[in-house]
Amino acid sequence: MKILITDLSRKTTEDELSKLFTAYGIVSSTTIIMDKITGKSKGFGFVEMVHEKEALLAIKKLNKSTVNGERMSVKKKKDSE
């Protein structure tokens, strides 16, 4: 299941995100979207987890949690996103 994370601190790394979500299950990929010109984070990204049940638990537990001083939003990615 692919998970959308928004309102990320620009300091948050893919490794940090991966570690957060691995606490709830198997993470197959983590991507933070970067600005092509500045090379800095755009403040959102995606985590893909192998098992839907684990992904749903991670969403429930991590939504509105604070990472690097910012309160991130975590939700299931819609097919159109």
PDB file with one MODEL, atoms N, CA, C and O in Angstrom:
MODEL        1
ATOM      1  N   MET A   1       0.844  -1.176   0.000  1.00  0.00           N
ATOM      2  CA  MET A   1       0.000   0.000   0.000  1.00  0.00           C
ATOM      3  C   MET A   1       0.890   1.240   0.000  1.00  0.00           C
ATOM      4  O   MET A   1       1.878   1.314   0.730  1.00  0.00           O
ATOM      5  N   LYS A   2       0.523   2.197  -0.823  1.00  0.00           N
ATOM      6  CA  LYS A   2       1.290   3.437  -0.910  1.00  0.00           C
ATOM      7  C   LYS A   2       0.660   4.479   0.007  1.00  0.00           C
ATOM      8  O   LYS A   2      -0.555   4.674   0.004  1.00  0.00           O
ATOM      9  N   ILE A   3       1.511   5.149   0.795  1.00  0.00           N
ATOM     10  CA  ILE A   3       1.083   6.114   1.797  1.00  0.00           C
ATOM     11  C   ILE A   3       1.653   7.483   1.431  1.00  0.00           C
ATOM     12  O   ILE A   3       2.828   7.611   1.087  1.00  0.00           O
ATOM     13  N   LEU A   4       0.799   8.498   1.512  1.00  0.00           N
ATOM     14  CA  LEU A   4       1.202   9.878   1.251  1.00  0.00           C
ATOM     15  C   LEU A   4       1.504  10.565   2.573  1.00  0.00           C
ATOM     16  O   LEU A   4       0.708  10.499   3.510  1.00  0.00           O
ATOM     17  N   ILE A   5       2.657  11.227   2.647  1.00  0.00           N
ATOM     18  CA  ILE A   5       3.031  11.987   3.833  1.00  0.00           C
ATOM     19  C   ILE A   5       3.196  13.436   3.407  1.00  0.00           C
ATOM     20  O   ILE A   5       3.992  13.741   2.519  1.00  0.00           O
ATOM     21  N   THR A   6       2.435  14.342   4.047  1.00  0.00           N
ATOM     22  CA  THR A   6       2.538  15.769   3.739  1.00  0.00           C
ATOM     23  C   THR A   6       2.938  16.516   5.006  1.00  0.00           C
ATOM     24  O   THR A   6       2.979  15.948   6.097  1.00  0.00           O
ATOM     25  N   ASP A   7       3.229  17.795   4.836  1.00  0.00           N
ATOM     26  CA  ASP A   7       3.648  18.665   5.942  1.00  0.00           C
ATOM     27  C   ASP A   7       4.919  18.158   6.620  1.00  0.00           C
ATOM     28  O   ASP A   7       5.079  18.272   7.835  1.00  0.00           O
ATOM     29  N   LEU A   8       5.814  17.597   5.815  1.00  0.00           N
ATOM     30  CA  LEU A   8       7.094  17.110   6.334  1.00  0.00           C
ATOM     31  C   LEU A   8       8.055  18.266   6.561  1.00  0.00           C
ATOM     32  O   LEU A   8       8.075  19.232   5.798  1.00  0.00           O
ATOM     33  N   SER A   9       8.843  18.158   7.607  1.00  0.00           N
ATOM     34  CA  SER A   9       9.934  19.100   7.802  1.00  0.00           C
ATOM     35  C   SER A   9      10.892  18.949   6.623  1.00  0.00           C
ATOM     36  O   SER A   9      11.135  17.840   6.148  1.00  0.00           O
ATOM     37  N   ARG A  10      11.422  20.046   6.169  1.00  0.00           N
ATOM     38  CA  ARG A  10      12.386  20.014   5.051  1.00  0.00           C
ATOM     39  C   ARG A  10      13.676  19.291   5.459  1.00  0.00           C
ATOM     40  O   ARG A  10      14.487  18.927   4.607  1.00  0.00           O
ATOM     41  N   LYS A  11      13.856  19.088   6.768  1.00  0.00           N
ATOM     42  CA  LYS A  11      15.046  18.406   7.285  1.00  0.00           C
ATOM     43  C   LYS A  11      14.891  16.887   7.303  1.00  0.00           C
ATOM     44  O   LYS A  11      15.885  16.171   7.421  1.00  0.00           O
ATOM     45  N   THR A  12      13.678  16.391   7.188  1.00  0.00           N
ATOM     46  CA  THR A  12      13.423  14.955   7.291  1.00  0.00           C
ATOM     47  C   THR A  12      14.031  14.217   6.102  1.00  0.00           C
ATOM     48  O   THR A  12      13.903  14.653   4.958  1.00  0.00           O
ATOM     49  N   THR A  13      14.689  13.103   6.383  1.00  0.00           N
ATOM     50  CA  THR A  13      15.323  12.307   5.332  1.00  0.00           C
ATOM     51  C   THR A  13      14.501  11.048   5.035  1.00  0.00           C
ATOM     52  O   THR A  13      13.639  10.653   5.820  1.00  0.00           O
ATOM     53  N   GLU A  14      14.784  10.438   3.901  1.00  0.00           N
ATOM     54  CA  GLU A  14      14.124   9.179   3.550  1.00  0.00           C
ATOM     55  C   GLU A  14      14.445   8.095   4.571  1.00  0.00           C
ATOM     56  O   GLU A  14      13.592   7.270   4.897  1.00  0.00           O
ATOM     57  N   ASP A  15      15.665   8.098   5.071  1.00  0.00           N
ATOM     58  CA  ASP A  15      16.074   7.115   6.077  1.00  0.00           C
ATOM     59  C   ASP A  15      15.255   7.276   7.360  1.00  0.00           C
ATOM     60  O   ASP A  15      14.821   6.284   7.946  1.00  0.00           O
ATOM     61  N   GLU A  16      15.045   8.502   7.790  1.00  0.00           N
ATOM     62  CA  GLU A  16      14.240   8.754   8.990  1.00  0.00           C
ATOM     63  C   GLU A  16      12.801   8.264   8.796  1.00  0.00           C
ATOM     64  O   GLU A  16      12.230   7.628   9.682  1.00  0.00           O
ATOM     65  N   LEU A  17      12.228   8.562   7.639  1.00  0.00           N
ATOM     66  CA  LEU A  17      10.865   8.109   7.349  1.00  0.00           C
ATOM     67  C   LEU A  17      10.793   6.594   7.345  1.00  0.00           C
ATOM     68  O   LEU A  17       9.875   6.005   7.917  1.00  0.00           O
ATOM     69  N   SER A  18      11.747   5.979   6.710  1.00  0.00           N
ATOM     70  CA  SER A  18      11.779   4.520   6.642  1.00  0.00           C
ATOM     71  C   SER A  18      11.822   3.905   8.037  1.00  0.00           C
ATOM     72  O   SER A  18      11.106   2.941   8.310  1.00  0.00           O
ATOM     73  N   LYS A  19      12.649   4.451   8.916  1.00  0.00           N
ATOM     74  CA  LYS A  19      12.761   3.938  10.286  1.00  0.00           C
ATOM     75  C   LYS A  19      11.446   4.101  11.047  1.00  0.00           C
ATOM     76  O   LYS A  19      11.043   3.205  11.790  1.00  0.00           O
ATOM     77  N   LEU A  20      10.777   5.241  10.865  1.00  0.00           N
ATOM     78  CA  LEU A  20       9.492   5.468  11.528  1.00  0.00           C
ATOM     79  C   LEU A  20       8.469   4.408  11.131  1.00  0.00           C
ATOM     80  O   LEU A  20       7.785   3.843  11.984  1.00  0.00           O
ATOM     81  N   PHE A  21       8.372   4.146   9.831  1.00  0.00           N
ATOM     82  CA  PHE A  21       7.351   3.225   9.332  1.00  0.00           C
ATOM     83  C   PHE A  21       7.729   1.765   9.543  1.00  0.00           C
ATOM     84  O   PHE A  21       6.845   0.918   9.675  1.00  0.00           O
ATOM     85  N   THR A  22       9.012   1.454   9.577  1.00  0.00           N
ATOM     86  CA  THR A  22       9.463   0.078   9.803  1.00  0.00           C
ATOM     87  C   THR A  22       9.028  -0.426  11.176  1.00  0.00           C
ATOM     88  O   THR A  22       8.912  -1.634  11.382  1.00  0.00           O
ATOM     89  N   ALA A  23       8.788   0.477  12.105  1.00  0.00           N
ATOM     90  CA  ALA A  23       8.304   0.080  13.432  1.00  0.00           C
ATOM     91  C   ALA A  23       6.929  -0.597  13.350  1.00  0.00           C
ATOM     92  O   ALA A  23       6.513  -1.284  14.283  1.00  0.00           O
ATOM     93  N   TYR A  24       6.228  -0.396  12.221  1.00  0.00           N
ATOM     94  CA  TYR A  24       4.881  -0.957  12.059  1.00  0.00           C
ATOM     95  C   TYR A  24       4.803  -2.069  11.020  1.00  0.00           C
ATOM     96  O   TYR A  24       3.757  -2.703  10.875  1.00  0.00           O
ATOM     97  N   GLY A  25       5.885  -2.315  10.300  1.00  0.00           N
ATOM     98  CA  GLY A  25       5.873  -3.385   9.310  1.00  0.00           C
ATOM     99  C   GLY A  25       6.962  -3.222   8.264  1.00  0.00           C
ATOM    100  O   GLY A  25       7.883  -2.418   8.414  1.00  0.00           O
ATOM    101  N   ILE A  26       6.835  -3.997   7.211  1.00  0.00           N
ATOM    102  CA  ILE A  26       7.856  -4.029   6.157  1.00  0.00           C
ATOM    103  C   ILE A  26       7.643  -2.869   5.177  1.00  0.00           C
ATOM    104  O   ILE A  26       6.574  -2.727   4.583  1.00  0.00           O
ATOM    105  N   VAL A  27       8.675  -2.050   5.026  1.00  0.00           N
ATOM    106  CA  VAL A  27       8.659  -0.921   4.102  1.00  0.00           C
ATOM    107  C   VAL A  27       9.391  -1.345   2.830  1.00  0.00           C
ATOM    108  O   VAL A  27      10.539  -1.785   2.883  1.00  0.00           O
ATOM    109  N   SER A  28       8.715  -1.208   1.688  1.00  0.00           N
ATOM    110  CA  SER A  28       9.370  -1.586   0.432  1.00  0.00           C
ATOM    111  C   SER A  28      10.050  -0.401  -0.255  1.00  0.00           C
ATOM    112  O   SER A  28      11.005  -0.586  -1.009  1.00  0.00           O
ATOM    113  N   SER A  29       9.554   0.831   0.005  1.00  0.00           N
ATOM    114  CA  SER A  29      10.224   2.004  -0.561  1.00  0.00           C
ATOM    115  C   SER A  29       9.820   3.266   0.192  1.00  0.00           C
ATOM    116  O   SER A  29       8.746   3.344   0.788  1.00  0.00           O
ATOM    117  N   THR A  30      10.709   4.242   0.147  1.00  0.00           N
ATOM    118  CA  THR A  30      10.479   5.548   0.760  1.00  0.00           C
ATOM    119  C   THR A  30      11.007   6.601  -0.200  1.00  0.00           C
ATOM    120  O   THR A  30      12.135   6.500  -0.683  1.00  0.00           O
ATOM    121  N   THR A  31      10.181   7.621  -0.479  1.00  0.00           N
ATOM    122  CA  THR A  31      10.590   8.672  -1.403  1.00  0.00           C
ATOM    123  C   THR A  31      10.163  10.025  -0.861  1.00  0.00           C
ATOM    124  O   THR A  31       8.991  10.224  -0.542  1.00  0.00           O
ATOM    125  N   ILE A  32      11.097  10.951  -0.755  1.00  0.00           N
ATOM    126  CA  ILE A  32      10.771  12.340  -0.449  1.00  0.00           C
ATOM    127  C   ILE A  32      10.936  13.106  -1.759  1.00  0.00           C
ATOM    128  O   ILE A  32      11.960  12.990  -2.433  1.00  0.00           O
ATOM    129  N   ILE A  33       9.926  13.883  -2.108  1.00  0.00           N
ATOM    130  CA  ILE A  33       9.949  14.621  -3.368  1.00  0.00           C
ATOM    131  C   ILE A  33      10.838  15.859  -3.205  1.00  0.00           C
ATOM    132  O   ILE A  33      10.671  16.659  -2.285  1.00  0.00           O
ATOM    133  N   MET A  34      11.787  15.979  -4.135  1.00  0.00           N
ATOM    134  CA  MET A  34      12.770  17.060  -4.068  1.00  0.00           C
ATOM    135  C   MET A  34      12.531  18.070  -5.194  1.00  0.00           C
ATOM    136  O   MET A  34      12.102  17.706  -6.289  1.00  0.00           O
ATOM    137  N   ASP A  35      12.809  19.325  -4.912  1.00  0.00           N
ATOM    138  CA  ASP A  35      12.720  20.380  -5.915  1.00  0.00           C
ATOM    139  C   ASP A  35      13.890  20.216  -6.886  1.00  0.00           C
ATOM    140  O   ASP A  35      15.039  20.089  -6.464  1.00  0.00           O
ATOM    141  N   LYS A  36      13.599  20.219  -8.168  1.00  0.00           N
ATOM    142  CA  LYS A  36      14.651  19.989  -9.170  1.00  0.00           C
ATOM    143  C   LYS A  36      15.666  21.125  -9.230  1.00  0.00           C
ATOM    144  O   LYS A  36      16.831  20.899  -9.558  1.00  0.00           O
ATOM    145  N   ILE A  37      15.238  22.325  -8.918  1.00  0.00           N
ATOM    146  CA  ILE A  37      16.142  23.473  -9.010  1.00  0.00           C
ATOM    147  C   ILE A  37      17.002  23.622  -7.755  1.00  0.00           C
ATOM    148  O   ILE A  37      18.221  23.762  -7.851  1.00  0.00           O
ATOM    149  N   THR A  38      16.374  23.592  -6.589  1.00  0.00           N
ATOM    150  CA  THR A  38      17.111  23.821  -5.342  1.00  0.00           C
ATOM    151  C   THR A  38      17.701  22.548  -4.751  1.00  0.00           C
ATOM    152  O   THR A  38      18.654  22.603  -3.974  1.00  0.00           O
ATOM    153  N   GLY A  39      17.133  21.397  -5.122  1.00  0.00           N
ATOM    154  CA  GLY A  39      17.598  20.139  -4.556  1.00  0.00           C
ATOM    155  C   GLY A  39      17.102  19.898  -3.140  1.00  0.00           C
ATOM    156  O   GLY A  39      17.527  18.946  -2.485  1.00  0.00           O
ATOM    157  N   LYS A  40      16.196  20.761  -2.659  1.00  0.00           N
ATOM    158  CA  LYS A  40      15.667  20.639  -1.302  1.00  0.00           C
ATOM    159  C   LYS A  40      14.297  19.964  -1.314  1.00  0.00           C
ATOM    160  O   LYS A  40      13.600  19.946  -2.329  1.00  0.00           O
ATOM    161  N   SER A  41      13.937  19.419  -0.174  1.00  0.00           N
ATOM    162  CA  SER A  41      12.656  18.746  -0.027  1.00  0.00           C
ATOM    163  C   SER A  41      11.499  19.697  -0.303  1.00  0.00           C
ATOM    164  O   SER A  41      11.543  20.874   0.055  1.00  0.00           O
ATOM    165  N   LYS A  42      10.460  19.163  -0.947  1.00  0.00           N
ATOM    166  CA  LYS A  42       9.241  19.944  -1.170  1.00  0.00           C
ATOM    167  C   LYS A  42       8.267  19.789   0.000  1.00  0.00           C
ATOM    168  O   LYS A  42       7.200  20.402   0.001  1.00  0.00           O
ATOM    169  N   GLY A  43       8.628  18.971   0.996  1.00  0.00           N
ATOM    170  CA  GLY A  43       7.799  18.836   2.184  1.00  0.00           C
ATOM    171  C   GLY A  43       6.753  17.741   2.115  1.00  0.00           C
ATOM    172  O   GLY A  43       5.836  17.692   2.935  1.00  0.00           O
ATOM    173  N   PHE A  44       6.895  16.853   1.124  1.00  0.00           N
ATOM    174  CA  PHE A  44       6.000  15.702   1.075  1.00  0.00           C
ATOM    175  C   PHE A  44       6.704  14.517   0.444  1.00  0.00           C
ATOM    176  O   PHE A  44       7.737  14.659  -0.210  1.00  0.00           O
ATOM    177  N   GLY A  45       6.122  13.345   0.655  1.00  0.00           N
ATOM    178  CA  GLY A  45       6.729  12.141   0.102  1.00  0.00           C
ATOM    179  C   GLY A  45       5.799  10.951   0.206  1.00  0.00           C
ATOM    180  O   GLY A  45       4.625  11.085   0.549  1.00  0.00           O
ATOM    181  N   PHE A  46       6.347   9.784  -0.096  1.00  0.00           N
ATOM    182  CA  PHE A  46       5.574   8.550  -0.123  1.00  0.00           C
ATOM    183  C   PHE A  46       6.343   7.426   0.560  1.00  0.00           C
ATOM    184  O   PHE A  46       7.569   7.350   0.483  1.00  0.00           O
ATOM    185  N   VAL A  47       5.598   6.567   1.222  1.00  0.00           N
ATOM    186  CA  VAL A  47       6.150   5.340   1.775  1.00  0.00           C
ATOM    187  C   VAL A  47       5.286   4.215   1.249  1.00  0.00           C
ATOM    188  O   VAL A  47       4.059   4.309   1.260  1.00  0.00           O
ATOM    189  N   GLU A  48       5.916   3.157   0.790  1.00  0.00           N
ATOM    190  CA  GLU A  48       5.168   1.995   0.337  1.00  0.00           C
ATOM    191  C   GLU A  48       5.448   0.842   1.292  1.00  0.00           C
ATOM    192  O   GLU A  48       6.599   0.502   1.569  1.00  0.00           O
ATOM    193  N   MET A  49       4.358   0.249   1.789  1.00  0.00           N
ATOM    194  CA  MET A  49       4.480  -0.878   2.721  1.00  0.00           C
ATOM    195  C   MET A  49       3.890  -2.129   2.071  1.00  0.00           C
ATOM    196  O   MET A  49       2.932  -2.056   1.301  1.00  0.00           O
ATOM    197  N   VAL A  50       4.481  -3.271   2.396  1.00  0.00           N
ATOM    198  CA  VAL A  50       4.114  -4.541   1.771  1.00  0.00           C
ATOM    199  C   VAL A  50       2.710  -4.992   2.169  1.00  0.00           C
ATOM    200  O   VAL A  50       1.929  -5.414   1.316  1.00  0.00           O
ATOM    201  N   HIS A  51       2.385  -4.904   3.457  1.00  0.00           N
ATOM    202  CA  HIS A  51       1.118  -5.444   3.955  1.00  0.00           C
ATOM    203  C   HIS A  51       0.148  -4.318   4.307  1.00  0.00           C
ATOM    204  O   HIS A  51       0.491  -3.401   5.053  1.00  0.00           O
ATOM    205  N   GLU A  52      -1.053  -4.396   3.768  1.00  0.00           N
ATOM    206  CA  GLU A  52      -2.059  -3.346   3.974  1.00  0.00           C
ATOM    207  C   GLU A  52      -2.396  -3.149   5.456  1.00  0.00           C
ATOM    208  O   GLU A  52      -2.543  -2.016   5.913  1.00  0.00           O
ATOM    209  N   LYS A  53      -2.518  -4.233   6.195  1.00  0.00           N
ATOM    210  CA  LYS A  53      -2.863  -4.144   7.617  1.00  0.00           C
ATOM    211  C   LYS A  53      -1.803  -3.344   8.375  1.00  0.00           C
ATOM    212  O   LYS A  53      -2.137  -2.509   9.216  1.00  0.00           O
ATOM    213  N   GLU A  54      -0.532  -3.599   8.080  1.00  0.00           N
ATOM    214  CA  GLU A  54       0.558  -2.871   8.724  1.00  0.00           C
ATOM    215  C   GLU A  54       0.543  -1.399   8.306  1.00  0.00           C
ATOM    216  O   GLU A  54       0.783  -0.510   9.123  1.00  0.00           O
ATOM    217  N   ALA A  55       0.260  -1.158   7.036  1.00  0.00           N
ATOM    218  CA  ALA A  55       0.211   0.213   6.517  1.00  0.00           C
ATOM    219  C   ALA A  55      -0.900   1.006   7.202  1.00  0.00           C
ATOM    220  O   ALA A  55      -0.697   2.161   7.577  1.00  0.00           O
ATOM    221  N   LEU A  56      -2.055   0.399   7.363  1.00  0.00           N
ATOM    222  CA  LEU A  56      -3.174   1.077   8.015  1.00  0.00           C
ATOM    223  C   LEU A  56      -2.859   1.398   9.472  1.00  0.00           C
ATOM    224  O   LEU A  56      -3.249   2.453   9.973  1.00  0.00           O
ATOM    225  N   LEU A  57      -2.156   0.498  10.153  1.00  0.00           N
ATOM    226  CA  LEU A  57      -1.746   0.750  11.533  1.00  0.00           C
ATOM    227  C   LEU A  57      -0.747   1.906  11.584  1.00  0.00           C
ATOM    228  O   LEU A  57      -0.844   2.772  12.453  1.00  0.00           O
ATOM    229  N   ALA A  58       0.208   1.922  10.660  1.00  0.00           N
ATOM    230  CA  ALA A  58       1.195   2.998  10.605  1.00  0.00           C
ATOM    231  C   ALA A  58       0.509   4.344  10.368  1.00  0.00           C
ATOM    232  O   ALA A  58       0.862   5.342  10.998  1.00  0.00           O
ATOM    233  N   ILE A  59      -0.462   4.373   9.470  1.00  0.00           N
ATOM    234  CA  ILE A  59      -1.205   5.605   9.193  1.00  0.00           C
ATOM    235  C   ILE A  59      -1.889   6.089  10.472  1.00  0.00           C
ATOM    236  O   ILE A  59      -1.801   7.261  10.836  1.00  0.00           O
ATOM    237  N   LYS A  60      -2.561   5.177  11.133  1.00  0.00           N
ATOM    238  CA  LYS A  60      -3.291   5.519  12.366  1.00  0.00           C
ATOM    239  C   LYS A  60      -2.343   6.060  13.444  1.00  0.00           C
ATOM    240  O   LYS A  60      -2.652   7.052  14.103  1.00  0.00           O
ATOM    241  N   LYS A  61      -1.207   5.415  13.618  1.00  0.00           N
ATOM    242  CA  LYS A  61      -0.279   5.782  14.690  1.00  0.00           C
ATOM    243  C   LYS A  61       0.582   7.015  14.366  1.00  0.00           C
ATOM    244  O   LYS A  61       0.931   7.781  15.263  1.00  0.00           O
ATOM    245  N   LEU A  62       0.919   7.202  13.089  1.00  0.00           N
ATOM    246  CA  LEU A  62       1.861   8.270  12.738  1.00  0.00           C
ATOM    247  C   LEU A  62       1.194   9.562  12.268  1.00  0.00           C
ATOM    248  O   LEU A  62       1.844  10.607  12.254  1.00  0.00           O
ATOM    249  N   ASN A  63      -0.074   9.522  11.887  1.00  0.00           N
ATOM    250  CA  ASN A  63      -0.756  10.732  11.438  1.00  0.00           C
ATOM    251  C   ASN A  63      -0.752  11.770  12.562  1.00  0.00           C
ATOM    252  O   ASN A  63      -1.084  11.471  13.709  1.00  0.00           O
ATOM    253  N   LYS A  64      -0.373  12.979  12.205  1.00  0.00           N
ATOM    254  CA  LYS A  64      -0.298  14.126  13.122  1.00  0.00           C
ATOM    255  C   LYS A  64       0.826  14.004  14.153  1.00  0.00           C
ATOM    256  O   LYS A  64       0.829  14.726  15.150  1.00  0.00           O
ATOM    257  N   SER A  65       1.773  13.101  13.923  1.00  0.00           N
ATOM    258  CA  SER A  65       2.927  13.012  14.816  1.00  0.00           C
ATOM    259  C   SER A  65       3.969  14.059  14.395  1.00  0.00           C
ATOM    260  O   SER A  65       4.031  14.464  13.235  1.00  0.00           O
ATOM    261  N   THR A  66       4.772  14.477  15.353  1.00  0.00           N
ATOM    262  CA  THR A  66       5.769  15.512  15.096  1.00  0.00           C
ATOM    263  C   THR A  66       7.125  14.880  14.802  1.00  0.00           C
ATOM    264  O   THR A  66       7.638  14.067  15.570  1.00  0.00           O
ATOM    265  N   VAL A  67       7.687  15.281  13.665  1.00  0.00           N
ATOM    266  CA  VAL A  67       9.007  14.815  13.247  1.00  0.00           C
ATOM    267  C   VAL A  67       9.819  16.043  12.845  1.00  0.00           C
ATOM    268  O   VAL A  67       9.403  16.816  11.982  1.00  0.00           O
ATOM    269  N   ASN A  68      10.967  16.212  13.468  1.00  0.00           N
ATOM    270  CA  ASN A  68      11.839  17.368  13.204  1.00  0.00           C
ATOM    271  C   ASN A  68      11.086  18.694  13.328  1.00  0.00           C
ATOM    272  O   ASN A  68      11.299  19.615  12.540  1.00  0.00           O
ATOM    273  N   GLY A  69      10.207  18.780  14.323  1.00  0.00           N
ATOM    274  CA  GLY A  69       9.521  20.029  14.609  1.00  0.00           C
ATOM    275  C   GLY A  69       8.277  20.313  13.789  1.00  0.00           C
ATOM    276  O   GLY A  69       7.632  21.342  13.989  1.00  0.00           O
ATOM    277  N   GLU A  70       7.927  19.424  12.872  1.00  0.00           N
ATOM    278  CA  GLU A  70       6.731  19.618  12.040  1.00  0.00           C
ATOM    279  C   GLU A  70       5.741  18.483  12.278  1.00  0.00           C
ATOM    280  O   GLU A  70       6.134  17.332  12.464  1.00  0.00           O
ATOM    281  N   ARG A  71       4.467  18.815  12.269  1.00  0.00           N
ATOM    282  CA  ARG A  71       3.409  17.820  12.472  1.00  0.00           C
ATOM    283  C   ARG A  71       2.958  17.289  11.118  1.00  0.00           C
ATOM    284  O   ARG A  71       2.234  17.970  10.392  1.00  0.00           O
ATOM    285  N   MET A  72       3.378  16.089  10.782  1.00  0.00           N
ATOM    286  CA  MET A  72       3.105  15.533   9.457  1.00  0.00           C
ATOM    287  C   MET A  72       1.714  14.913   9.376  1.00  0.00           C
ATOM    288  O   MET A  72       1.168  14.433  10.369  1.00  0.00           O
ATOM    289  N   SER A  73       1.163  14.935   8.178  1.00  0.00           N
ATOM    290  CA  SER A  73      -0.106  14.271   7.892  1.00  0.00           C
ATOM    291  C   SER A  73       0.204  12.997   7.120  1.00  0.00           C
ATOM    292  O   SER A  73       1.007  13.001   6.187  1.00  0.00           O
ATOM    293  N   VAL A  74      -0.439  11.912   7.521  1.00  0.00           N
ATOM    294  CA  VAL A  74      -0.179  10.604   6.917  1.00  0.00           C
ATOM    295  C   VAL A  74      -1.520   9.999   6.503  1.00  0.00           C
ATOM    296  O   VAL A  74      -2.427   9.871   7.324  1.00  0.00           O
ATOM    297  N   LYS A  75      -1.642   9.626   5.220  1.00  0.00           N
ATOM    298  CA  LYS A  75      -2.886   9.013   4.759  1.00  0.00           C
ATOM    299  C   LYS A  75      -2.619   8.083   3.583  1.00  0.00           C
ATOM    300  O   LYS A  75      -1.570   8.150   2.941  1.00  0.00           O
ATOM    301  N   LYS A  76      -3.583   7.223   3.317  1.00  0.00           N
ATOM    302  CA  LYS A  76      -3.482   6.311   2.176  1.00  0.00           C
ATOM    303  C   LYS A  76      -3.482   7.139   0.897  1.00  0.00           C
ATOM    304  O   LYS A  76      -4.291   8.054   0.743  1.00  0.00           O
ATOM    305  N   LYS A  77      -2.585   6.819  -0.007  1.00  0.00           N
ATOM    306  CA  LYS A  77      -2.512   7.530  -1.283  1.00  0.00           C
ATOM    307  C   LYS A  77      -3.681   7.118  -2.148  1.00  0.00           C
ATOM    308  O   LYS A  77      -3.953   5.931  -2.329  1.00  0.00           O
ATOM    309  N   LYS A  78      -4.365   8.107  -2.677  1.00  0.00           N
ATOM    310  CA  LYS A  78      -5.465   7.845  -3.628  1.00  0.00           C
ATOM    311  C   LYS A  78      -4.844   7.556  -4.984  1.00  0.00           C
ATOM    312  O   LYS A  78      -3.737   8.011  -5.272  1.00  0.00           O
ATOM    313  N   ASP A  79      -5.545   6.808  -5.810  1.00  0.00           N
ATOM    314  CA  ASP A  79      -5.018   6.471  -7.140  1.00  0.00           C
ATOM    315  C   ASP A  79      -4.701   7.695  -7.982  1.00  0.00           C
ATOM    316  O   ASP A  79      -3.835   7.637  -8.855  1.00  0.00           O
ATOM    317  N   SER A  80      -5.397   8.816  -7.731  1.00  0.00           N
ATOM    318  CA  SER A  80      -5.188  10.019  -8.526  1.00  0.00           C
ATOM    319  C   SER A  80      -4.016  10.866  -8.050  1.00  0.00           C
ATOM    320  O   SER A  80      -3.650  11.832  -8.720  1.00  0.00           O
ATOM    321  N   GLU A  81      -3.416  10.527  -6.907  1.00  0.00           N
ATOM    322  CA  GLU A  81      -2.296  11.330  -6.362  1.00  0.00           C
ATOM    323  C   GLU A  81      -0.965  10.820  -6.854  1.00  0.00           C
ATOM    324  O   GLU A  81       0.077  11.370  -6.499  1.00  0.00           O
TER     325      GLU A  81
ENDMDL
END
